[in-house]
Amino acid sequence: MAMATSMTSVTVGRPGPPTLAPRVPGPLAVRGRSGAVGSRAAIHRRASVAVQSSAFEHRDVSLGWGKAHGADHVPEIISVDFLVLGSGIAGLSYALKVAEHGDVAIVTKGEAVEGCTRYAQGGISAVLDAHDSVCSHVEDTLVAGAYLNDIKAVEAVCSEGPARVLELAAMGAEFSMDGVTGELHLTKEGGHSARRVVHAADATGAEIERALLAQAMAHPNITFYEHKLAVDLVKGEDAGGSPIALGADVLCLKEERLYRFVALSTLLATGGAGQVYPMTTNPLVSTGDGIAMAHRAEAAVENMEFVQFHPTALYDGSSGRLPDERGSAFLISEAVRGEGGVLLSADGKSRFMERVDPRKELAPRDIVARAIQSEMLHSGSNHVLLDISHMSKDTVLGHFPNIASHCRSIGIDITTEPIPVLPAQHYLCGGVKAGLYGETNIPGLFACGEVACSGLHGANRLASNSLLEGLVFGARAVPATVEHRNHVCSSAGLYRNALMRVRDVDTVAERWGRPPRGLSGAAHAWVQAKRSRVQDIMWEAAGIVRDHERMKQALQEIADLYVESRVICETYGVNRELVELRNIVTVGELILSSALQRKESRGGHFRADYPRSVPVAGPTIIMTSAIRRLNLGPTIKTTQV
């Protein structure tokens, strides 16, 4: 969909809604072969040099998939009604409901508890106060999303959310209670016009994950497969030649062997892609696996340019990557500002948000993140301060016990001194394009949660709407997936042949040329260096402030890395490090390609060379491969050694 060329000025207050183009798949807003990046021959030469390093063994390999001669590893087949990839709030809430209709397999890369849901601090938004309204929640969501939201998705989530949150409480989730009224305690966060955020102190995600996991693990129709990495979706054709999703090929990380999960319906609930960036609040498992797999399977992806940077990650004095024990930055919840925390310059003298936005610290996250970055550049500091020490000690420790404990472990007493903070990648508003029931453009494949682009968030997510999205769309996907399963079972001529032929679909080992195996020391070092380089490229070119030249140069280098990582993957053999590298590169390319096409600033996408918003805006949709869009060519040959 072409972007309008006229522009309106950006305001720091509450903008009115622009005229929106329909949110429907139209002509791709990404360039084709005419927009090729660099010289195809030069990219191929660089890729060939990379794979001929001493770290890897080599063999002739085609850049097209196809079967690789000599591959003899046949995966074990596991058949289920419903396959769920991911074990966060979206996957678990869906699994618990769909398990009433058949057997469910939940595949998760690490332990079932590990994922972004567990680390969500602030809360889950829902209209539960008599003085609040669904209309107000809808309007706050639209304002935060810069009116690029799908209004039907927003209305569905805001209206259905309260009942879903109360279901969680009835299921055993122990939320914080108001000591006076005896009702659920509601807090307020940035962008919200009312108190509507249900929370469990400052560890809401952990409590929700605990409650859902306890129910799911006790359910007789749900089986967990932990430490299993989904590598690629299995896709076949129905009797009419149309594509259908049939499950996924999965690598057992402990045994280094492949399994093929054959499913009548497959739900992607794999979370986000924070590890594409060097500074992120996401755990190490968030490598964009679901988005990359879906893109390789030719599912549409949407609005990948809208990356949300949380304004307040803890700055602990380290340089560059801000790791905590999870390999990511420790989040200082939005609720700290919602309860009265103020942002100060590094010297503590200036409350700079007062001159940026009338909502001050409660402005939407994209505004606050840019303001912090601007203040850091202006002062030459590597952080700013978040101060909540003016509140009573009992209040601070009562609301934020986990934040206080973590800060205390590095020598900061948040009851008496300010917290040093800076922005870090936090959430991906784009993802696999999904409808109101989680459906994608591939029959049998559904997506919900952060992996999906449902249209709820638009150009920027409203605080505490992410857990709500996973909860609501997890429930909404159930009737659609059950209907698809029933259709498969009752339509012998339509799908039966495809299911019978599922063993003949190329396996990951066949496509990659070798069975699973671990990396050598030299190969591991190569992968880590490339992964770090991708992260640095993305932070420099597709971070909080972007421009054409930096993104164009970054896309050139990402194209090189895309070819290199793909050739290495198809040459060496299946393992976690290579799969994750390839997925990170794939998601990085999608973000850059989308960002280059959006010649305006809106929500989480800010371009210094296009600082205004256009009056008519639509989604950015990608349905073609990077090989085609970047003109990377059909084959690469490497030398056997």
C-alpha positions in Angstrom: 0.0 0.0 0.0 1.6 3.3 -1.1 2.1 5.9 1.6 0.7 9.4 1.1 3.3 12.1 0.5 1.6 14.9 2.3 2.4 15.4 6.0 1.0 16.9 9.1 3.0 18.2 12.1 3.7 16.0 15.0 2.3 17.2 18.3 3.4 16.2 21.8 -0.1 16.3 23.1 -3.0 14.1 22.1 -3.3 14.0 18.3 -6.6 13.6 16.6 -7.3 10.6 14.5 -6.0 10.8 10.9 -7.8 9.4 7.9 -6.8 5.7 7.8 -6.5 3.5 4.8 -8.3 0.1 5.2 -6.3 -2.5 7.1 -6.5 -5.1 4.4 -3.8 -6.9 2.4 -3.1 -4.8 -0.6 -0.1 -4.3 -2.9 3.1 -5.1 -0.9 4.6 -2.0 0.6 8.1 -3.5 0.2 10.3 -3.2 -2.8 10.8 -6.1 -5.3 13.8 -6.9 -7.5 14.0 -3.3 -8.7 15.1 -2.3 -5.2 17.9 -4.9 -4.9 20.5 -4.4 -2.3 24.1 -4.3 -3.6 25.6 -6.6 -6.1 24.2 -10.1 -6.1 27.5 -11.5 -7.3 29.4 -9.7 -4.6 27.1 -10.9 -1.9 27.4 -14.5 -3.1 31.2 -14.2 -3.2 31.3 -12.9 0.4 29.0 -15.7 1.5 31.1 -18.3 -0.2 34.2 -17.0 1.5 32.5 -17.1 4.9 31.4 -20.7 4.5 34.9 -21.8 3.4 36.4 -20.7 6.7 38.1 -23.4 8.8 35.2 -23.4 11.3 32.8 -25.3 9.0 32.8 -28.3 6.8 31.4 -27.8 3.3 29.4 -29.4 0.6 27.5 -28.2 -2.6 24.3 -26.7 -1.5 21.4 -24.9 -3.3 19.9 -21.7 -1.9 16.5 -23.2 -2.9 15.2 -25.8 -0.5 14.9 -29.1 -2.2 16.2 -32.4 -0.9 19.9 -32.8 -0.2 21.3 -36.0 -1.4 22.6 -38.4 1.3 20.4 -37.0 4.2 19.3 -40.1 6.0 17.9 -38.8 9.3 14.2 -39.5 9.6 12.4 -37.7 12.4 10.0 -39.4 14.8 6.4 -38.6 14.0 4.1 -37.3 16.8 0.5 -36.7 15.8 -1.9 -34.4 17.8 -5.1 -32.5 17.2 -3.7 -29.2 18.3 0.0 -28.1 18.3 0.9 -25.0 20.4 4.4 -23.5 19.9 5.1 -21.5 23.0 4.1 -21.6 26.7 3.3 -18.0 27.7 0.0 -16.4 28.4 -1.3 -16.7 24.8 -0.3 -20.4 24.3 -1.4 -21.6 27.8 -4.7 -19.8 27.9 -5.5 -21.2 24.4 -4.4 -24.7 25.3 -6.6 -24.9 28.4 -9.7 -24.1 26.4 -8.9 -26.0 23.2 -8.0 -29.1 25.3 -11.7 -29.7 25.9 -11.9 -30.5 22.1 -8.9 -32.8 21.7 -5.3 -33.6 22.6 -2.8 -30.7 22.8 1.0 -30.7 22.5 2.8 -27.6 23.9 6.3 -27.3 22.5 8.6 -24.8 24.3 12.3 -24.0 23.7 13.3 -23.9 27.3 11.4 -24.9 30.5 7.7 -24.2 30.2 8.0 -21.3 32.7 10.6 -19.4 30.6 9.4 -16.6 28.3 8.4 -13.0 28.3 5.1 -13.6 30.2 7.1 -14.5 33.3 9.0 -11.3 33.3 6.1 -8.9 32.8 6.0 -6.7 35.9 3.4 -4.0 35.6 0.1 -5.7 35.1 -2.8 -6.5 32.8 -5.3 -3.8 31.8 -9.1 -4.3 32.2 -12.0 -2.0 32.8 -13.2 -3.1 36.3 -13.9 0.3 37.9 -17.4 1.8 37.8 -15.9 5.2 37.0 -14.0 3.7 34.0 -15.4 2.6 30.6 -14.6 0.4 27.7 -14.8 3.4 25.4 -12.1 5.2 27.4 -9.9 2.1 27.2 -10.5 1.9 23.4 -9.6 5.6 23.0 -6.4 5.3 25.1 -5.3 2.3 23.0 -6.0 4.2 19.8 -4.0 7.3 21.0 -1.0 5.2 22.0 -1.2 3.3 18.7 -1.2 6.6 16.7 -4.5 5.5 15.2 -2.9 2.8 13.1 -4.9 0.2 15.1 -7.5 -2.1 13.8 -10.6 -0.7 15.6 -12.4 -4.1 15.6 -9.4 -5.8 17.3 -9.3 -2.9 19.8 -13.0 -3.1 20.6 -12.8 -6.9 21.0 -9.9 -6.9 23.4 -11.1 -4.0 25.5 -14.7 -5.3 25.8 -13.8 -9.0 26.3 -10.8 -8.3 28.5 -12.5 -7.8 31.9 -14.2 -11.2 31.8 -10.9 -12.9 30.9 -9.0 -11.3 33.7 -11.7 -12.3 36.2 -11.4 -15.9 34.8 -7.7 -15.7 35.7 -8.5 -14.7 39.2 -11.0 -17.5 39.5 -8.4 -19.9 38.2 -6.1 -19.1 41.1 -4.0 -16.1 40.0 -3.4 -14.1 43.2 -3.6 -10.5 42.3 -3.0 -7.6 44.6 -6.1 -6.6 46.5 -7.3 -3.2 47.8 -7.0 -3.2 51.5 -9.9 -0.8 51.9 -12.5 -2.1 49.4 -11.5 -5.7 49.3 -11.6 -5.6 45.5 -8.8 -6.0 43.0 -6.3 -3.2 43.4 -6.0 -1.1 40.2 -3.0 1.0 39.4 -2.4 3.5 36.6 0.3 3.4 33.9 1.5 5.7 31.1 -1.1 6.4 28.4 -4.1 5.3 30.6 -6.7 7.9 31.5 -7.9 5.8 34.5 -6.8 3.2 37.0 -7.4 -0.1 35.2 -4.2 -2.1 35.6 -4.7 -5.3 37.6 -1.4 -6.5 39.1 0.3 -8.9 41.5 2.7 -6.4 43.2 5.4 -5.9 40.6 5.5 -9.6 39.4 2.2 -9.9 37.6 3.5 -12.0 34.7 5.1 -14.5 37.0 1.9 -15.0 38.9 -0.2 -15.4 35.8 2.3 -17.9 34.4 2.3 -19.8 37.6 -1.5 -20.1 37.7 -1.9 -21.0 34.0 1.0 -23.6 34.2 -0.5 -25.3 37.2 -3.8 -25.7 35.4 -2.2 -26.8 32.1 0.1 -29.4 33.7 -2.8 -31.0 35.5 -4.9 -31.3 32.4 -5.1 -34.8 31.0 -5.3 -33.7 27.4 -2.2 -31.4 27.5 1.3 -32.7 27.0 4.4 -30.5 27.4 7.5 -30.9 25.3 10.2 -28.8 27.0 13.7 -28.0 25.6 12.4 -28.5 22.1 13.1 -25.9 19.5 10.6 -25.5 16.6 12.8 -25.1 13.5 10.4 -24.9 10.6 6.7 -25.3 9.9 5.5 -28.3 7.9 3.4 -27.2 5.0 1.6 -29.3 2.4 -1.1 -28.9 -0.2 -4.7 -29.8 -0.2 -6.4 -31.6 -3.1 -6.8 -28.3 -4.9 -3.1 -27.4 -4.6 -3.6 -24.8 -1.9 -1.1 -24.6 0.9 -2.1 -25.9 4.4 -0.2 -26.0 7.7 0.5 -29.5 8.9 2.6 -28.9 12.1 6.3 -28.3 12.7 9.7 -29.9 12.7 11.2 -29.7 16.1 14.7 -30.1 17.4 15.2 -31.8 20.8 17.9 -29.7 22.3 19.1 -32.3 24.8 19.2 -35.3 22.5 20.1 -33.5 19.2 17.4 -35.3 17.3 14.4 -34.2 15.2 10.7 -34.8 15.8 7.9 -34.0 13.3 4.7 -32.9 15.1 1.8 -33.5 12.7 -1.2 -31.4 13.8 -4.6 -30.6 12.5 -4.3 -27.1 13.7 -1.1 -25.2 14.7 -0.9 -22.1 16.9 2.1 -19.8 17.0 2.5 -18.3 20.4 6.3 -18.0 20.5 6.5 -14.4 21.7 8.7 -11.6 20.4 12.2 -11.0 19.0 14.0 -8.9 21.6 17.3 -10.6 21.1 17.5 -8.9 17.7 18.8 -6.0 19.7 21.7 -5.8 22.1 19.7 -4.1 24.8 16.4 -5.7 25.5 14.2 -6.6 28.5 13.3 -9.9 26.7 14.9 -13.2 27.9 17.4 -15.2 25.8 14.7 -17.4 24.2 13.1 -14.4 22.4 14.8 -14.8 19.1 11.8 -14.2 16.7 11.5 -17.9 15.9 7.8 -17.9 15.2 7.9 -14.8 12.9 10.9 -16.2 11.0 9.3 -19.7 10.6 6.0 -18.2 9.4 7.8 -15.9 7.0 9.7 -18.8 5.5 6.4 -20.6 5.1 5.0 -17.6 3.2 2.7 -16.3 5.9 2.1 -12.5 5.7 3.9 -10.4 8.3 2.8 -6.9 9.1 4.0 -3.6 10.7 7.5 -5.0 11.6 8.9 -1.5 11.8 7.0 -0.8 15.0 9.4 -1.8 17.7 8.7 -0.5 21.2 11.6 0.6 23.4 10.7 0.7 27.1 11.9 4.0 28.5 13.2 2.6 31.8 15.5 -0.4 31.9 18.0 -0.4 34.8 21.4 1.1 34.0 23.9 -0.8 36.2 27.1 0.9 35.0 28.0 -1.7 32.4 28.5 -0.6 28.8 26.7 -1.9 25.8 24.4 -4.9 26.5 23.2 -4.4 30.0 23.0 -8.1 30.9 21.4 -9.4 34.0 21.3 -13.1 34.9 18.9 -13.7 32.0 21.2 -12.1 29.4 18.9 -9.1 29.1 18.2 -5.7 30.8 16.2 -5.6 34.1 13.0 -3.8 33.6 11.8 -0.9 35.8 8.1 -1.2 35.5 5.8 1.5 33.9 3.9 1.3 37.2 6.7 3.1 39.0 5.9 6.2 37.0 2.2 5.4 37.2 2.4 5.6 41.0 4.3 8.9 41.0 7.8 8.3 40.0 9.5 11.2 38.2 12.2 11.3 35.5 15.2 13.6 36.2 18.3 14.4 34.3 21.5 12.5 35.3 22.5 15.3 37.6 19.1 15.3 39.3 18.4 18.9 38.5 15.9 18.9 35.7 12.5 17.1 35.4 12.8 17.2 31.6 9.4 15.5 30.8 7.7 18.7 31.9 8.9 20.5 28.8 8.2 17.5 26.5 4.6 16.5 27.0 1.7 17.7 29.1 1.2 14.2 30.4 4.8 14.3 31.7 6.0 10.8 32.8 2.6 9.3 31.9 3.0 10.0 28.2 3.0 6.9 25.9 6.3 5.0 25.9 7.5 6.1 22.5 7.4 9.7 23.5 9.1 9.0 26.9 11.8 6.9 25.3 12.7 9.5 22.7 12.7 12.2 25.4 15.2 10.2 27.5 17.4 9.5 24.5 17.3 13.3 23.7 18.2 14.2 27.3 21.1 11.7 27.3 22.5 13.1 24.0 22.1 16.7 25.3 23.8 16.1 28.6 26.3 13.6 27.4 25.2 11.1 30.0 24.6 7.4 29.5 21.5 7.3 31.6 18.8 9.4 33.4 17.3 9.0 36.8 13.9 7.7 37.9 13.0 8.8 41.4 10.3 7.4 43.6 12.0 8.1 46.9 9.6 10.9 47.8 6.9 8.3 48.5 6.7 6.5 51.8 9.0 3.5 52.3 6.1 1.2 53.0 4.3 2.2 49.8 7.4 1.7 47.7 8.2 -1.7 49.1 4.6 -2.8 49.1 4.1 -2.0 45.4 7.5 -2.8 44.1 9.2 -5.5 46.2 11.0 -7.3 43.4 12.3 -4.1 41.8 13.5 -2.9 45.2 15.2 -6.3 45.9 17.0 -6.4 42.6 18.2 -2.8 42.9 19.3 -3.5 46.4 21.5 -6.4 45.1 23.5 -3.9 43.1 23.7 -1.2 45.8 20.7 1.0 45.1 18.1 1.7 47.7 15.0 2.9 45.8 13.4 4.2 48.9 16.1 6.8 49.5 17.8 7.4 46.1 16.8 7.6 42.4 17.2 4.7 40.0 19.6 5.1 36.9 17.7 4.1 33.8 17.8 4.2 30.0 15.7 2.8 27.1 15.9 -0.8 25.9 14.0 -2.8 23.4 10.9 -4.2 25.0 8.1 -5.3 22.6 7.4 -5.9 18.9 4.1 -4.4 17.8 4.3 -6.1 14.4 4.4 -9.8 13.6 2.5 -12.5 11.7 -0.6 -10.9 10.3 -3.5 -12.4 12.1 -7.3 -11.9 12.0 -9.8 -11.5 14.8 -9.6 -15.2 15.6 -5.9 -15.6 15.2 -6.2 -16.9 11.6 -3.3 -16.3 9.1 -3.3 -16.5 5.3 -2.2 -20.2 5.6 -5.1 -22.5 6.5 -4.4 -24.4 9.7 -1.9 -21.9 10.9 -3.0 -19.5 13.7 -1.0 -16.9 15.7 -1.7 -14.9 18.9 0.3 -12.9 21.4 3.5 -11.0 20.6 4.3 -13.2 17.6 1.2 -11.9 15.9 0.1 -8.6 14.5 -3.6 -8.5 15.5 -4.0 -4.8 14.9 -4.6 -4.1 18.6 -1.4 -2.1 19.2 -1.2 -0.1 16.0 2.1 1.9 15.9 2.8 1.6 19.6 1.5 -0.6 22.4 -0.4 0.9 25.4 1.1 -0.2 28.7 -0.3 -3.5 30.1 -2.2 -4.3 26.9 0.2 -7.1 25.9 -0.8 -9.7 28.5 -4.5 -8.8 27.8 -4.0 -9.4 24.1 -2.6 -12.9 24.7 -5.4 -13.7 27.0 -8.2 -12.5 24.8 -6.9 -13.8 21.5 -5.9 -17.1 23.1 -9.6 -17.6 23.8 -10.7 -16.2 20.5 -8.6 -18.7 18.5 -10.3 -21.7 20.0 -13.5 -21.9 17.9 -11.5 -21.2 14.7 -8.9 -23.9 15.3 -11.6 -26.4 16.4 -13.6 -25.6 13.2 -10.5 -26.1 11.1 -9.8 -29.4 12.8 -13.3 -30.6 12.3 -13.1 -29.6 8.6 -10.0 -31.6 8.2 -11.5 -34.6 9.8 -14.7 -34.5 7.7 -13.2 -33.6 4.4 -11.5 -36.8 3.2 -11.0 -35.6 -0.3 -9.7 -32.2 0.7 -7.1 -32.8 3.4 -6.7 -36.6 3.9 -4.2 -37.0 1.1 -2.1 -34.1 2.4 -2.0 -35.7 5.8 -1.1 -39.1 4.3 1.8 -37.5 2.5 3.1 -35.6 5.5 6.0 -38.1 5.9 7.1 -37.2 2.3 7.4 -33.5 3.0 11.1 -32.5 3.1 12.5 -32.7 6.6 14.7 -30.1 8.2 17.6 -32.5 8.0 17.0 -33.1 4.3 16.8 -29.4 3.6 19.8 -28.5 5.7 21.9 -31.4 4.3 22.9 -33.0 7.6 21.3 -34.5 10.7 21.5 -32.4 13.9 24.8 -31.9 15.5 26.5 -29.4 17.9 28.9 -26.6 16.9 32.7 -26.9 17.2 34.4 -24.2 19.3 35.4 -22.2 16.2 32.0 -22.4 14.7 30.4 -21.3 18.0 32.7 -18.3 18.0 31.7 -17.4 14.4 28.0 -17.6 15.2 28.3 -15.5 18.4 30.3 -12.9 16.5 27.7 -12.7 13.7 24.8 -12.6 16.2 26.5 -9.7 18.1 27.0 -7.9 14.8 23.3 -8.2 13.8 22.3 -6.8 17.2 24.7 -3.8 16.9 23.5 -3.1 13.4 19.9 -3.1 14.5 20.5 -0.8 17.5 22.5 1.7 15.4 20.1 1.8 12.4 16.7 0.6 13.6 16.7 1.9 17.1 14.8 4.7 18.7 15.6 7.3 16.0 16.2 6.2 12.4 17.1 7.6 9.0 17.3 6.4 5.4 21.1 6.3 5.0 21.7 4.3 8.2 18.9 1.9 7.4 20.0 1.4 3.8 23.6 0.6 4.8 22.3 -1.7 7.5 20.1 -3.6 5.1 23.1 -4.1 2.8 25.0 -5.8 5.7 22.0 -7.7 6.8 21.6 -9.0 3.3 25.1 -10.3 3.4 24.5 -12.0 6.8 21.2 -13.4 5.5 23.0 -15.3 2.8 25.9 -16.3 5.0 23.7 -17.7 7.7 21.5 -19.5 5.3 24.4 -21.2 3.5 26.0 -22.2 6.8 22.8 -23.6 8.1 22.3 -25.7 5.0 25.9 -26.9 5.1 26.6 -27.6 8.7 23.6 -29.3 10.2 20.7 -28.4 12.5 21.5 -26.9 15.9 20.1 -24.2 18.2 22.8 -21.6 17.6 22.5 -21.6 13.9 18.6 -21.7 13.9 18.5 -18.7 16.2 21.1 -16.8 14.2 19.1 -17.4 11.0 15.9 -16.3 12.7 17.5 -13.1 14.2 18.8 -12.2 10.8 15.5 -12.9 9.2 13.6 -10.7 11.7 16.2 -7.9 11.4 15.7 -7.8 7.6 12.0 -7.6 8.0 12.2 -4.7 10.5 14.6 -2.8 8.2 12.7 -3.4 5.0 9.5 -2.3 6.6 11.0 0.7 8.3 12.6 1.9 5.0 9.1 1.8 3.3 7.4 3.9 6.0 8.4 7.4 5.1 6.9 9.1 8.1 7.2 9.1 11.9 4.4 7.3 13.8 4.3 5.7 17.2 7.4 3.5 17.8 8.8 4.3 14.3 10.6 7.7 14.3 12.6 8.9 11.3 14.8 12.0 11.7 14.5 12.5 7.9 10.7 12.2 8.0 9.7 13.6 11.4 6.1 14.2 10.6 3.1 11.8 10.3 1.2 11.5 7.0 -2.5 12.1 7.1 -3.4 8.8 5.4 -1.5 5.7 6.6 -1.9 2.0 6.2 -0.1 -1.1 7.3 3.2 -2.4 5.9 2.7 -6.0 4.7 5.4 -8.4 3.5 4.5 -11.6 1.8 7.6 -12.3 -0.4 10.9 -13.7 0.6 14.1 -11.6 1.1 15.7 -13.6 -1.7 13.1 -12.1 -4.1 12.8 -8.7 -2.5 16.6 -8.1 -2.2 17.5 -9.9 -5.4 19.8 -12.3 -3.7 19.7 -14.8 -6.6 18.6 -18.5 -6.8 21.7 -20.5 -5.9 25.0 -20.5 -4.0 27.7 -23.1 -4.6 30.3 -23.9 -2.1 33.4 -26.0 -2.5 33.6 -29.5 -0.9 36.7 -29.8 1.3 
